[in-house]
Amino acid sequence: MLVICNGAIKSGSTWLYNILDSLAEYSTIDDKYLTLRNEKHPCIRPDLLSRFIESEDVSGRNFLSKNHISERAHRDLVLNNENVYIFDIERDPRDVVVSRYFHECFRNDYKSGFHRFYWDIGRRMVANLSGYHALWRDAGPRSYVSSYELLHNDFEAEVARIGAILGQQIDADQARAIREKTSLKRLRKDYENEPRFEGEKFFRKGQIGDWKNHFDDVLLADIERVQQHGMGRFNLPAIRAKLASLGQR
């Protein structure tokens, strides 16, 4: 089978990938199918998915790929094959925005404050996240959307659900071992020598509800609008809120 960890950006997809990696033994994917940036996670190029499925023994061998597939055509392609399984992961979009903000500060030397980041980058991320998860939610029996919050609050039960989709029964002892193996402390250590990840910077504290330390009422009202109605071509309430917010700083 081909297992695709297809979580959205800054939503816990690396954590989910390592959980999936703990559930089975996987064969190496030939470099000819992969993106160039695959030091830690093999990532099959979306335009080569069809060739990979047709050419490789996905019925007799196990493969694991970490992707961010967001095109309907690619979704339909992989879900039309009974040997392909897709796992997405959701996270509170407010925490996603906060995580991305610190990612930009630590990794890309972003200098402006959180409010400016939200208006410049964050709110568009929220709109994209909504569309991304809508593509995968209820996509079929071999597609599953986990959540960052569920893995934090009910890890054993959630890992058991993930394992069941892959035809495995995960007992409490196995789940606890996987939790230890994929803990924040372990992942930071496992990734500390990877130049692209820099464990401590890539794996931040991952605290649920950290958004409360960064969002005010203006931003909360806008993010709710974006989630419900999207960006829109001209969002006058958001423009007025942005100007008022920037004017206070």
C-alpha positions as CSV (number, residue, x, y, z in Angstrom):
1,M,0.0,0.0,0.0
2,L,1.0,3.6,-0.4
3,V,0.3,5.7,2.7
4,I,0.3,9.5,2.1
5,C,0.6,11.8,5.1
6,N,-1.0,14.8,3.6
7,G,-1.4,17.2,6.5
8,A,-1.7,21.0,6.1
9,I,1.2,23.4,6.9
10,K,2.0,24.0,10.6
11,S,-0.8,21.6,11.6
12,G,1.1,18.7,13.0
13,S,1.8,16.8,9.7
14,T,5.4,16.0,10.8
15,W,4.1,14.5,14.0
16,L,1.5,12.5,12.1
17,Y,4.1,11.3,9.6
18,N,6.2,9.9,12.4
19,I,3.2,8.2,13.9
20,L,2.4,6.6,10.5
21,D,6.1,5.7,10.2
22,S,5.8,3.8,13.5
23,L,2.9,1.7,12.3
24,A,4.6,-0.4,9.5
25,E,7.8,-1.2,7.7
26,Y,8.1,0.8,4.5
27,S,10.1,0.3,1.4
28,T,12.4,3.0,0.1
29,I,10.9,5.2,-2.7
30,D,13.2,5.6,-5.7
31,D,14.6,9.1,-5.9
32,K,13.3,9.5,-9.5
33,Y,9.8,10.0,-8.0
34,L,10.7,12.4,-5.3
35,T,11.0,16.1,-4.8
36,L,14.5,17.5,-4.2
37,R,13.7,18.4,-0.6
38,N,13.3,15.0,0.9
39,E,16.2,14.8,3.4
40,K,13.9,13.5,6.2
41,H,10.6,12.7,4.5
42,P,10.2,11.1,1.1
43,C,7.8,13.2,-0.9
44,I,6.4,11.9,-4.2
45,R,6.0,14.6,-6.7
46,P,2.3,15.1,-7.3
47,D,2.8,15.0,-11.1
48,L,4.5,11.6,-10.7
49,L,1.9,10.0,-8.5
50,S,0.1,8.3,-11.4
51,R,3.4,6.9,-12.7
52,F,4.4,5.7,-9.2
53,I,1.1,3.9,-8.6
54,E,1.2,2.3,-12.0
55,S,4.8,1.3,-11.9
56,E,5.5,0.3,-8.3
57,D,4.1,-2.7,-6.4
58,V,1.7,-0.8,-4.1
59,S,-0.4,-3.9,-3.6
60,G,2.5,-6.0,-2.3
61,R,4.9,-3.5,-0.6
62,N,4.4,-0.6,1.8
63,F,5.4,3.0,0.9
64,L,5.1,6.2,2.9
65,S,5.1,9.7,1.4
66,K,4.7,13.1,3.1
67,N,2.8,15.5,0.9
68,H,0.7,18.6,0.8
69,I,-1.7,17.6,-2.0
70,S,-4.3,20.3,-2.6
71,E,-5.5,19.7,-6.1
72,R,-8.8,17.9,-6.7
73,A,-7.4,16.0,-9.7
74,H,-4.6,14.6,-7.6
75,R,-7.0,13.7,-4.8
76,D,-9.2,11.8,-7.2
77,L,-6.2,10.0,-8.7
78,V,-5.0,8.6,-5.4
79,L,-8.4,7.8,-4.0
80,N,-9.3,5.8,-7.1
81,N,-6.7,3.2,-6.2
82,E,-7.7,0.7,-3.5
83,N,-4.1,0.5,-2.3
84,V,-3.6,4.2,-1.4
85,Y,-4.5,5.7,2.0
86,I,-4.5,9.4,2.8
87,F,-4.2,10.9,6.2
88,D,-4.8,14.6,6.8
89,I,-4.5,16.5,10.1
90,E,-6.4,19.6,11.2
91,R,-5.5,22.1,13.8
92,D,-7.2,25.2,15.2
93,P,-6.5,27.8,12.5
94,R,-5.7,30.4,15.1
95,D,-2.9,28.2,16.5
96,V,-1.8,27.5,12.9
97,V,-1.3,31.2,12.3
98,V,0.6,31.6,15.5
99,S,2.9,28.7,14.7
100,R,3.5,30.0,11.2
101,Y,4.3,33.4,12.6
102,F,7.1,32.1,14.8
103,H,8.3,29.8,12.0
104,E,8.8,32.9,9.9
105,C,10.5,34.7,12.8
106,F,12.9,31.9,13.7
107,R,13.6,30.5,10.2
108,N,13.2,33.4,7.8
109,D,14.0,36.4,10.1
110,Y,10.6,38.0,9.9
111,K,10.8,41.3,11.8
112,S,7.3,42.7,12.1
113,G,4.8,42.0,14.9
114,F,2.1,39.4,15.0
115,H,-0.7,41.8,13.9
116,R,1.1,42.8,10.8
117,F,1.9,39.2,10.0
118,Y,-1.8,38.3,10.3
119,W,-2.9,40.9,7.8
120,D,-0.1,40.3,5.4
121,I,0.0,36.4,5.5
122,G,-2.1,34.8,8.2
123,R,-5.6,35.5,7.0
124,R,-4.9,34.1,3.6
125,M,-3.5,31.0,5.2
126,V,-6.8,30.6,7.0
127,A,-8.7,30.8,3.8
128,N,-6.4,28.3,2.2
129,L,-6.7,25.9,5.1
130,S,-10.5,25.9,4.9
131,G,-10.4,24.9,1.2
132,Y,-7.6,22.4,1.8
133,H,-9.4,20.4,4.5
134,A,-12.8,20.6,2.7
135,L,-11.1,18.8,-0.2
136,W,-10.2,15.8,2.1
137,R,-13.0,15.7,4.6
138,D,-15.4,12.9,3.9
139,A,-13.4,12.0,0.8
140,G,-13.8,8.2,1.2
141,P,-13.1,5.2,3.4
142,R,-9.3,5.3,2.8
143,S,-9.1,9.0,3.6
144,Y,-9.0,10.1,7.3
145,V,-8.7,13.5,8.8
146,S,-7.1,13.5,12.3
147,S,-6.6,16.5,14.4
148,Y,-3.7,18.0,16.4
149,E,-6.0,18.4,19.4
150,L,-7.2,14.8,19.4
151,L,-3.6,13.5,19.3
152,H,-2.8,15.7,22.3
153,N,-5.8,14.9,24.3
154,D,-6.6,11.3,23.4
155,F,-3.5,9.9,21.8
156,E,-4.1,6.2,22.4
157,A,-7.6,6.2,21.0
158,E,-6.7,8.3,18.0
159,V,-3.7,6.2,17.1
160,A,-5.9,3.1,17.4
161,R,-8.3,4.7,14.9
162,I,-5.5,5.5,12.5
163,G,-4.2,2.0,12.8
164,A,-7.6,0.4,12.2
165,I,-7.8,2.2,8.8
166,L,-4.6,0.5,7.9
167,G,-5.9,-2.9,9.1
168,Q,-4.0,-2.9,12.4
169,Q,-5.1,-3.3,15.9
170,I,-3.1,-1.0,18.2
171,D,-3.4,-1.9,21.9
172,A,-2.7,0.5,24.7
173,D,0.9,-0.6,25.2
174,Q,1.7,-0.1,21.5
175,A,0.1,3.3,21.5
176,R,2.1,4.4,24.6
177,A,5.3,3.3,22.9
178,I,4.4,5.2,19.8
179,R,3.6,8.3,21.9
180,E,7.0,8.1,23.5
181,K,8.8,7.6,20.2
182,T,7.0,10.6,18.6
183,S,7.1,12.9,21.7
184,L,8.1,16.5,21.2
185,K,11.3,15.9,23.1
186,R,12.2,12.8,20.9
187,L,11.4,14.6,17.6
188,R,13.5,17.6,18.5
189,K,16.4,15.2,19.2
190,D,15.8,13.1,16.0
191,Y,15.7,16.2,13.9
192,E,18.4,18.3,15.6
193,N,21.1,17.5,13.0
194,E,18.8,18.1,10.0
195,P,19.7,21.5,8.5
196,R,16.3,22.1,7.1
197,F,14.5,21.5,10.4
198,E,16.8,22.6,13.3
199,G,14.8,20.6,15.8
200,E,14.3,23.2,18.5
201,K,13.2,25.9,16.0
202,F,11.1,23.7,13.8
203,F,9.3,21.9,16.7
204,R,8.1,24.8,18.9
205,K,6.1,24.2,22.1
206,G,3.0,23.1,20.2
207,Q,0.7,24.5,22.9
208,I,-3.1,24.2,22.3
209,G,-4.7,27.6,22.7
210,D,-1.5,29.6,22.4
211,W,-3.5,31.9,20.1
212,K,-5.0,33.5,23.2
213,N,-1.7,35.2,23.8
214,H,-1.6,36.8,20.4
215,F,-5.2,37.4,19.0
216,D,-7.3,40.4,20.1
217,D,-11.0,41.0,19.3
218,V,-10.3,42.6,16.0
219,L,-8.3,39.7,14.7
220,L,-10.8,37.1,16.2
221,A,-13.7,38.8,14.4
222,D,-11.8,38.8,11.1
223,I,-10.6,35.2,11.3
224,E,-14.2,34.2,11.9
225,R,-15.3,36.1,8.8
226,V,-12.6,34.5,6.7
227,Q,-13.5,31.0,7.9
228,Q,-17.2,31.6,7.1
229,H,-17.0,33.6,3.9
230,G,-13.5,33.4,2.6
231,M,-11.2,36.3,1.6
232,G,-13.5,37.9,-0.9
233,R,-12.3,40.3,-3.5
234,F,-13.2,43.4,-1.4
235,N,-13.7,42.8,2.3
236,L,-14.4,46.2,3.6
237,P,-14.9,45.2,7.2
238,A,-11.5,43.6,7.1
239,I,-9.9,46.6,5.4
240,R,-11.3,48.9,8.1
241,A,-10.2,46.6,10.9
242,K,-6.7,46.3,9.4
243,L,-6.3,50.1,9.1
244,A,-7.5,50.5,12.7
245,S,-5.2,47.8,14.0
246,L,-2.2,49.2,12.2
247,G,-3.0,52.7,13.3
248,Q,-2.8,51.6,16.9
249,R,0.8,50.3,16.5
